[in-house]
Amino acid sequence: MSAAHLQGVSRGSLAAARENLDTLVRGGDVDLSALADQLFAVTVVLDREIGLRRALTDPARNGDARAELARAVFGEWLTGAALDLFVWLVRSSWSGSRDLADATEILAAEAVVGAADKAGRLDALEDELFRVGRIVAANPQLRAALSDQSAPAEARVALIEGLLDGKVSQETLRLVRQAVAEPRGRHFVDTIEIYGAAAADRRSRMVALVTAAVPLTEEQRERLAAALGRMYGHDVHLNIEIDPELIGGLRVAIGDEVIDGSVATKLDDARRRLAG
């Protein structure tokens, strides 16, 4: 699930809701962390209460009726900004009832991202989410422990907090805790990638996964980011992985597109041509 996953009317509804969230972020008078916590909590309710989710997205009910139901169910524990934003979502049209829950989670994650941006920690958030995802992906035992639904959520959260507390920003820790406690049927690494994409989207930046044989210097990073920015017409954020097997050169993946300039790939191509 990601913003790109939503299609049709759901995509348009999320886009409009994101504009409302951006207004809240720019306004400066909303506690974005509290807003995120409340929207994440709503997502949990929507996942659990399928009948409620369907009622809140039922096209046979007009927007006012759906909004009234949302206020009746959530009005006592959602504060003003969170309630207003959720009611906006409920008044909108959705291709499927689950899209409402997905959109609510996306907005919650983007509220955390907005808080990081305002605090000057957006770059750190992007980099930390990437590193955490790679660490977990490379450690089968840790991955299994974080995904073990037979273990209490509190124990799984305590495990990741013990590993990361004091080593990452508070926004990274908030999103990681959410990914562990409420996986929504996804693998931890998949959720972290979704949240990382939300961080990249904050400034309409694209994310490039760069695999290099040796670490890049700061000057090389800047030149590569500038070149990719010119190619794609957007600022590009670089996530760097080191793979000595490349021998030399770089492999750059942006979305489904791969730019492979590695020596290993060129040697493989040469071998295939020689083999006929």
N, C-alpha and C positions, 0 to 999 in steps of 0.2 A: 504494500500500500504506500502510495506517495501522492503528492498533488497531481503528478502526471497520470497516475492510475485512474483518477476520476475522469469520466467522459460525459459528453452531452451536457444536459442541463446542470448536472452535479458540478462539473468543472466551472461553469459560469457562476453558480451559486457560491462556490468556494472563493473564486476570484473576488467577488463583491464583498464577502465577509473579510477577506484579507485586507482589503482597502480600509474597512472599518477598524481592524486591528492596528493597521499602520497609523491611523489617526490617533488611536489610544497611545501607541508607543511614542509618537511625536509630542503628544500633549504633555507628558511628564507628570501628570497628577494621578496616575493609576499604578498600583503596586503590581507590576507585571509577574512577579513570582507567585503572588497570591492568585492572580488571574489564571496563571498556568495550572496551579494546583487544583483550582476549582473545575477547570475545563477537563483536566485529566480525570477527575472524579466523576464528572458527567459521562465521560467516555466509558468508564467502568459500568455505570448504571445502564447505559444504552446497550452495551454488549450483553449484560445479564438479562435485561428485561426486553425480550424481543417484541412482545406485544405492545409495550410502550413505544418502542422505536418505530414500529409500523404505524402506530396511531399518530405519531409526531410527523410522519412523512406521507400520510395518506392523502393522495391528491383529491379524494372525494370530499375532504374537509377543506374549507377555505383557510387562508393564512391566519385570520383572526382567531378561528376556532383552535387551530394548532398552537398559536401563541398563548391562548388562554390556558390550554392544557399544560404547556411548558411552565407557565408561571405557577399553576396550581401544584405541580409536582416538585419543582425546583426552587420556587420563590422564597421559601423559608431559609434556605441555606446558601444560596448563591448571592453574592454581593452585587451591587448595581452594575458594574462594568461587565462582569461575567454573565449575569442574567440578561442584560441587554444584547450582548453579543450572541448568546445562545438563542435567544428569541429571534434574532435576525436570521440565524441558521434555520430555525424551525419554520419561519414564514417563507423561506425559499423553497424551490423545487428540487427534488432529488430523483435520480434515475432508479435508485434502490434504497431501501431503508438503511442498509449498512453504510451507505455513503455518508449519512449524517454522522454516524459514529466516527468514521474515518476523518471527516472534515473537522470534527471537534478535536480529535487528537492532533491533527496537523496544526490547528490554531493554538493549542496548548503548547506544543513544541516551539512554535514560532514566537509565542510570548516569552518563553525562556530565552530564545535567541535574541529577541528584542532587548531583554534585560542585559544580556551579555554585550550587545552592541553599545548600549548607552553607557555601560561601565568600561568601555574600551577593551573588552575581552573577547570580541568576536573571532579574531584570528586564532587566539588560544583555544576557543571552543571548537572550532573546525579541526585544528590540528590534534587536539586531545581526543576528540571522538574518533578520528581516524586511527590514532595509535591504539586506543582501547579496543576498537574493533579488530585490528590486526593481532593484537596480543591474545585476545580470546580465541580468534580463529585458528591461531597457531598452537593453542594449548587444549587438546581434546578433553583432558580431565577437568579443567576449569570450565570449558564450554558445557560439558555434561552437568557439572554441579550447578551452574547458573540456570540450566534448562530443566532441572529436575522438578517437575510439578508435584511430586510426592513430598518434597521438602517444603516446610512453611515458607511463605514469601519473606517473612522477617529474617529467616536464616540466610536465604539467598542474598537478600539486600545487605545483610551484615557482612557477608563474605566479600562482596564487591567493594563495600565501603572500607573494609579493612585493607584492601589492596590499593585503593585510590585516595583515601582521605588524606588531605594535606599535599597531594601531588598534582591535583587538577583543580580547575576553577570550580566555584560553587555551581555554576550553570551546567558544566559537564557532569558533575556528580548528580545533579538533579535529574538530568535526562537518563543517565546510566541507571540510577535507581528505578526510574519508571520502566525502562526497558526490561529490567530484571523482575520487578514486582508484577507488572501487567503486560506480559508478552503478546497478548491478543492472538495467540495461535502462530506466532512467528518465532524464528530463531533470533537469539539476542543480536547476532551480528547484523541480521537484516534490519532490525529496528534501529540499531545505531547508524546504519547507512541512511535510513530515512531521515533521522534527526540531523545527520551531517548534511544531507541535501537541503534541509530547511535552513541550516546556517549559511550554506552557500547562496541560497536564493535570497537571503536577506539583502544582499547588495547586487542582486541579479548577476551573480558571478557563476561561471561554470567551474566544475571541479575536474582536474586532470590527474589521473593516476600515472605517475612517471616512475618507470622502473629503470634503474641505472646500475652499471657495474660497480661504480665507486660513488661516494658522496659528492654532491654538487657544491661548488662554492656559491656564496651569496650572489656574486656577479653572474654566474651561470644561471642561477635560479631566476634572477631578474630578467636576463636576456630571453630565456625560454618563455617565461610568463608573458613578456611583451610580444614575442613572436606569435604565440598562440592567441593572444588577445587580438592581434591584427588579423589572424586567420579567421577567427570566429565572431569578431565584432562585439565581444564581451570581455570584461576582465576575467581572467582565469586564475583560480587558486590551485596551487600545486601540492599534491600529496606525494611524497617521495618514498619509494621502496628501493632497497639495495639488493641486487641479485648478481653475485660474482660470476655466475654461469653465463651471463650475457657477454662476457669478455670485454666489450667496449660498446660505446654508443648508447642509445636510449630507446625505450619503448614507451609510447604515450597513448593512454586510453582515455577518451572523453566520450562518455555515454557508450554507444555501440560502435564507435569509430576507433580504430587502432592505427597509430602511426608508428611503424616499426623500423627503426634505423639501427638495430643492434647488430653487432658483429656476428653473434651466434646465428641469427636469422639469415644473414647474408651467406654464411658458410653452409647452412642447411640448404639454401636455395642453390648454391654452387654444386653441392653434392647431388642434389636431385637432377640438375642439368647434366652432370657427368654420367649419372646412372642411366640417362636416356629416358 
